[in-house]
Amino acid sequence: MTDNLSSRLLAWYRLNARSMPWRGHPDPYAVWVSEIMLQQTRVETVIPYFEKWMARFPTVTALAKASEQEVLNQWEGLGYYSRARNLHKAAKIVAEKYNGELPRDLDALRGLPGIGRYTVGAIASIAFGMDEPTLDGNLRRVFARLFDVSEPADAPKGEKLLWDLAAEHLPKGQAGDYNQALMDLGATICLPKNPRCLLCPLTELCAAREAGTQELRPVLKPKKETPHVVHAAAVIVREGKVLLAQRPSEGLLGGMWEFPNGPVAGDPAEGLAQAVETGYGFQVQAGETVGVVQHAYTHFKITVHAFRAEAARVSRRPNLQWVPIAELENYPMGKVDRQIARKL
């Protein structure tokens, strides 16, 4: 089946490959950036960010020399900000240890921050032409259907089986195009819901299609109920400046800026004072409502009630800064705080 699968798929890809600015790019750095951006993010969302990023940081060295705030500014809106921080850290290592050239050695690639098994396979096959398999969400779905895999794809046993299938059917010397063809097939034909089986070049080879189980593959473990939290945020304005807090460099939205806020129970306006005092060490009094903003992260949902607030004094903490309202766009923020900023 291997030769039949790859020959059909590559013939389809030659006619149907999606046009993307990183495909055929001569610099492996471009492939690396695109693969990091594409993690859990749609292609159409990534393309303008990729083009803006490459214009601002055209080489590994340029990225390595940039400040974290510049990097997060360019990334703002793509989410999963640890990707940007790890890309920045890895660029510094590549600039210092590998003379600005992404290493071809697989162990060296694996040792870079933010580069896991999937990204190693993608970079090795696409940028360096190496015979390495990869397995993103699209490939996982395609292989689970082609071979009617009933093991949960997000459990260790099912994941190992899918990686083995990816390696077993890899055509030697054509891994880059083959992996990208599978990505395109999953993104345009073998869709998560209502797969377009009649248009698929692999329909005759698909075990799930034959068994009528294509809508049931891949099997995934049951999702836990998503918790919902409520926060209150203080918008404190003085003489054209507003008080912002910078989040710790590690963890959710690491290094990003936000309005002082914290979790509340009951009435958000009444809970604001306690939330700010607990989190930042000073007292505020809630005024008029600025707005209510909602957002869904991977593992929880949040509703933030933002209030104009007065503070008699503000604690002198290094993560607190008075920022001119006119310069808020220069401070990288998550989606919730950016919406609040724009209301100003």
C-alpha positions as CSV (number, residue, x, y, z in Angstrom):
1,M,0.0,0.0,0.0
2,T,2.9,2.4,0.7
3,D,3.9,3.1,-2.9
4,N,0.2,3.4,-4.0
5,L,-0.6,5.7,-1.1
6,S,2.4,8.0,-1.6
7,S,2.2,8.1,-5.4
8,R,-1.5,9.0,-5.4
9,L,-1.0,11.6,-2.7
10,L,2.0,13.2,-4.3
11,A,0.2,13.4,-7.7
12,W,-2.7,15.1,-6.0
13,Y,-0.4,17.5,-4.2
14,R,1.3,18.5,-7.4
15,L,-2.0,19.8,-8.7
16,N,-3.6,21.0,-5.4
17,A,-0.8,22.3,-3.2
18,R,-1.8,25.4,-1.3
19,S,0.3,28.5,-2.0
20,M,2.1,29.7,1.2
21,P,4.9,32.2,1.7
22,W,7.1,29.7,3.5
23,R,6.9,26.9,0.9
24,G,10.0,26.8,-1.2
25,H,11.6,29.4,1.0
26,P,15.4,29.0,0.8
27,D,16.0,29.7,4.5
28,P,15.2,26.8,7.0
29,Y,14.5,29.6,9.5
30,A,11.3,30.5,7.6
31,V,10.1,26.9,7.8
32,W,10.9,26.9,11.5
33,V,8.9,30.1,12.1
34,S,6.0,28.9,10.1
35,E,5.8,25.5,11.9
36,I,5.8,27.2,15.3
37,M,3.1,29.6,14.2
38,L,1.0,26.9,12.7
39,Q,0.8,24.9,16.0
40,Q,-2.9,25.1,17.0
41,T,-3.5,28.0,14.5
42,R,-5.1,28.1,11.1
43,V,-3.1,28.8,8.0
44,E,-5.1,31.8,6.9
45,T,-4.5,33.4,10.4
46,V,-0.8,32.6,10.3
47,I,0.1,34.0,6.8
48,P,-0.2,37.8,7.6
49,Y,1.7,37.2,10.9
50,F,4.4,35.2,9.2
51,E,4.9,38.0,6.5
52,K,5.0,40.7,9.2
53,W,7.4,38.6,11.3
54,M,9.8,37.9,8.5
55,A,9.9,41.6,7.5
56,R,10.7,42.5,11.1
57,F,13.0,39.6,11.9
58,P,14.4,38.4,8.5
59,T,17.1,36.2,10.1
60,V,17.8,34.1,13.2
61,T,20.3,36.7,14.2
62,A,17.8,39.6,13.9
63,L,15.4,37.7,16.1
64,A,18.1,36.9,18.7
65,K,19.0,40.6,19.0
66,A,15.4,41.7,19.5
67,S,13.9,42.4,22.9
68,E,11.2,40.1,24.4
69,Q,8.7,43.0,24.2
70,E,9.4,43.5,20.4
71,V,8.9,39.7,19.9
72,L,5.6,39.6,21.9
73,N,4.4,42.7,20.0
74,Q,4.9,41.0,16.7
75,W,3.2,37.9,18.0
76,E,0.2,39.6,19.7
77,G,-3.1,38.1,18.6
78,L,-1.7,34.7,17.6
79,G,-2.1,33.3,21.2
80,Y,-0.2,30.6,22.9
81,Y,2.6,33.1,23.7
82,S,5.0,30.6,25.1
83,R,5.6,29.7,21.4
84,A,7.0,33.2,20.8
85,R,9.1,33.2,24.0
86,N,10.6,29.8,23.1
87,L,11.3,30.8,19.5
88,H,13.1,33.9,20.9
89,K,15.1,31.8,23.4
90,A,16.0,29.2,20.7
91,A,17.1,31.9,18.2
92,K,19.6,33.2,20.8
93,I,21.0,29.7,21.2
94,V,21.2,29.2,17.4
95,A,22.9,32.6,16.9
96,E,25.4,31.9,19.6
97,K,26.0,28.2,19.3
98,Y,25.4,27.5,15.6
99,N,26.4,30.8,14.0
100,G,22.9,31.7,13.2
101,E,22.2,28.5,11.1
102,L,19.5,26.2,12.2
103,P,21.3,22.9,12.9
104,R,20.6,19.9,10.7
105,D,21.4,17.4,13.5
106,L,18.2,16.0,14.9
107,D,19.4,15.8,18.5
108,A,20.5,19.5,18.3
109,L,17.1,20.4,16.9
110,R,15.3,18.6,19.7
111,G,17.4,20.4,22.2
112,L,16.1,23.8,21.2
113,P,13.2,25.4,23.3
114,G,9.8,24.9,21.8
115,I,10.8,22.2,19.3
116,G,9.2,18.9,20.0
117,R,8.9,15.7,18.0
118,Y,6.4,17.0,15.5
119,T,8.4,20.2,14.8
120,V,11.6,18.3,14.4
121,G,10.1,16.0,11.8
122,A,8.5,19.0,9.9
123,I,11.7,21.0,9.8
124,A,13.9,18.0,9.0
125,S,11.7,16.8,6.1
126,I,10.6,20.2,4.7
127,A,13.7,22.4,5.2
128,F,16.5,19.8,5.0
129,G,14.9,17.1,2.8
130,M,15.5,14.4,5.4
131,D,13.5,11.2,5.5
132,E,11.7,12.0,8.7
133,P,8.0,11.5,9.6
134,T,5.9,14.1,11.4
135,L,2.5,14.0,12.9
136,D,0.4,17.2,13.4
137,G,-3.4,17.3,14.0
138,N,-4.1,16.9,10.3
139,L,-1.8,13.9,9.8
140,R,-3.1,12.3,12.9
141,R,-6.7,12.5,11.5
142,V,-5.7,11.3,8.0
143,F,-3.8,8.2,9.3
144,A,-6.5,7.4,11.9
145,R,-9.0,7.2,9.0
146,L,-6.8,5.6,6.4
147,F,-6.1,2.7,8.8
148,D,-9.4,2.9,10.8
149,V,-7.5,3.3,14.1
150,S,-9.8,2.7,17.1
151,E,-7.2,3.5,19.7
152,P,-7.6,7.1,21.1
153,A,-5.2,9.3,19.1
154,D,-4.4,11.4,22.1
155,A,-3.4,8.5,24.3
156,P,0.1,7.1,24.4
157,K,-0.8,3.7,22.7
158,G,-2.8,5.4,19.9
159,E,-0.2,8.1,19.4
160,K,2.6,5.5,19.1
161,L,0.6,3.6,16.5
162,L,0.0,6.7,14.4
163,W,3.7,7.7,14.5
164,D,4.6,4.1,13.4
165,L,2.2,4.4,10.5
166,A,3.6,7.8,9.6
167,A,7.2,6.4,9.5
168,E,6.2,3.1,7.7
169,H,4.6,4.8,4.7
170,L,7.1,7.6,4.3
171,P,8.4,7.6,0.6
172,K,12.2,7.9,0.7
173,G,13.5,11.1,-0.8
174,Q,10.1,12.8,-0.9
175,A,9.3,13.2,2.8
176,G,9.0,17.0,2.6
177,D,6.4,17.0,-0.1
178,Y,4.7,13.9,1.3
179,N,4.3,15.5,4.8
180,Q,3.0,18.7,3.3
181,A,0.6,16.8,1.1
182,L,-0.9,15.1,4.1
183,M,-1.2,18.5,5.9
184,D,-3.1,19.9,2.9
185,L,-5.2,16.8,2.6
186,G,-6.3,17.1,6.2
187,A,-6.9,20.8,6.0
188,T,-9.0,20.8,2.7
189,I,-10.4,17.3,2.2
190,C,-10.1,15.0,5.2
191,L,-11.9,17.6,7.4
192,P,-12.7,17.0,11.1
193,K,-16.4,17.1,10.3
194,N,-18.1,16.1,7.1
195,P,-14.9,14.9,5.3
196,R,-15.0,15.3,1.5
197,C,-14.4,11.7,0.8
198,L,-15.6,11.8,-2.8
199,L,-12.9,14.3,-3.7
200,C,-10.1,12.4,-1.8
201,P,-7.3,10.8,-3.8
202,L,-7.0,8.1,-1.2
203,T,-10.7,7.1,-0.9
204,E,-10.1,3.6,-2.4
205,L,-7.4,3.0,0.2
206,C,-9.3,4.3,3.2
207,A,-10.2,1.6,5.7
208,A,-12.5,3.9,7.7
209,R,-14.4,4.9,4.5
210,E,-14.9,1.3,3.7
211,A,-16.1,0.5,7.2
212,G,-18.3,3.7,7.4
213,T,-16.4,4.9,10.4
214,Q,-14.7,8.0,8.9
215,E,-16.9,10.4,11.0
216,L,-15.8,8.4,14.2
217,R,-12.1,8.8,13.5
218,P,-9.9,9.8,15.1
219,V,-11.1,8.6,18.5
220,L,-10.3,11.1,21.2
221,K,-10.4,10.9,25.0
222,P,-13.5,12.6,26.5
223,K,-12.9,16.3,27.3
224,K,-13.3,17.6,30.8
225,E,-15.8,20.3,31.4
226,T,-14.2,23.7,30.9
227,P,-14.1,25.8,34.1
228,H,-15.3,29.5,34.0
229,V,-13.7,32.2,36.1
230,V,-14.7,35.8,36.7
231,H,-12.2,38.6,37.2
232,A,-12.5,42.3,37.9
233,A,-9.9,44.7,36.4
234,A,-8.9,48.2,37.5
235,V,-8.4,50.9,34.9
236,I,-6.6,53.6,36.8
237,V,-5.9,56.8,34.7
238,R,-3.8,59.8,35.8
239,E,-2.7,62.7,33.7
240,G,-3.1,60.8,30.4
241,K,-1.4,57.7,31.7
242,V,-2.9,54.3,32.8
243,L,-1.4,51.8,35.2
244,L,-0.4,48.5,33.7
245,A,1.1,45.3,35.2
246,Q,3.5,43.0,33.5
247,R,2.9,39.3,33.9
248,P,5.7,36.9,35.1
249,S,7.8,35.8,32.2
250,E,6.8,32.2,32.5
251,G,3.2,30.8,32.4
252,L,0.0,32.0,30.7
253,L,0.6,35.2,28.7
254,G,4.1,35.4,30.1
255,G,5.7,38.8,29.7
256,M,2.5,40.4,28.5
257,W,0.9,43.6,30.0
258,E,-2.5,43.8,31.7
259,F,-4.7,46.0,33.8
260,P,-4.4,45.1,37.5
261,N,-7.0,42.4,38.0
262,G,-7.9,39.3,40.0
263,P,-10.6,36.7,40.6
264,V,-13.8,37.8,42.3
265,A,-16.8,36.0,43.8
266,G,-20.2,37.7,43.8
267,D,-20.5,41.3,42.6
268,P,-17.4,42.2,40.5
269,A,-17.5,45.9,41.5
270,E,-17.5,45.0,45.2
271,G,-14.8,42.4,44.7
272,L,-12.4,44.7,42.8
273,A,-10.8,46.2,45.8
274,Q,-9.9,42.9,47.4
275,A,-8.7,41.5,44.1
276,V,-6.3,44.3,43.5
277,E,-5.0,44.5,47.1
278,T,-4.4,40.8,47.1
279,G,-2.6,40.8,43.8
280,Y,-0.8,44.1,43.8
281,G,-0.6,45.4,47.3
282,F,-2.6,48.6,47.0
283,Q,-6.2,49.7,47.5
284,V,-8.6,50.9,44.8
285,Q,-12.2,52.1,44.7
286,A,-14.4,51.0,41.8
287,G,-16.0,53.7,39.6
288,E,-18.0,53.4,36.4
289,T,-17.9,50.3,34.2
290,V,-15.5,50.4,31.3
291,G,-16.8,47.1,29.8
292,V,-17.2,43.4,30.1
293,V,-14.9,41.1,28.1
294,Q,-15.1,37.4,27.6
295,H,-12.5,35.0,26.2
296,A,-11.9,31.2,26.0
297,Y,-8.5,29.8,26.6
298,T,-7.5,26.2,26.0
299,H,-8.4,25.0,29.6
300,F,-10.7,27.7,30.9
301,K,-13.1,30.5,30.0
302,I,-12.9,34.0,31.6
303,T,-15.2,37.0,32.0
304,V,-13.5,40.2,33.0
305,H,-15.4,43.2,34.3
306,A,-13.3,46.3,33.9
307,F,-14.0,49.4,36.0
308,R,-12.5,52.9,36.2
309,A,-10.9,53.0,39.5
310,E,-9.3,55.5,41.9
311,A,-6.2,54.7,44.0
312,A,-4.9,56.9,46.8
313,R,-1.4,55.4,46.4
314,V,0.1,52.7,44.2
315,S,2.7,50.2,45.5
316,R,6.2,50.5,44.0
317,R,6.5,47.1,42.4
318,P,8.8,46.5,39.4
319,N,6.0,44.9,37.4
320,L,3.8,48.0,37.6
321,Q,4.2,50.9,35.1
322,W,2.4,54.1,34.2
323,V,1.9,54.1,30.4
324,P,0.7,57.0,28.2
325,I,-2.7,56.0,26.8
326,A,-1.4,57.0,23.4
327,E,1.4,54.4,23.6
328,L,-0.8,51.4,24.7
329,E,-0.4,49.7,21.2
330,N,3.4,49.4,22.0
331,Y,2.7,47.2,25.0
332,P,1.9,43.5,24.1
333,M,-1.3,42.3,25.6
334,G,-3.6,39.3,25.5
335,K,-7.0,39.6,23.8
336,V,-8.9,40.5,26.9
337,D,-6.7,43.4,28.0
338,R,-6.3,44.7,24.4
339,Q,-10.1,45.0,24.2
340,I,-10.1,46.9,27.4
341,A,-7.3,49.1,26.1
342,R,-9.2,49.9,22.9
343,K,-12.2,51.1,25.0
344,L,-9.9,53.8,26.3
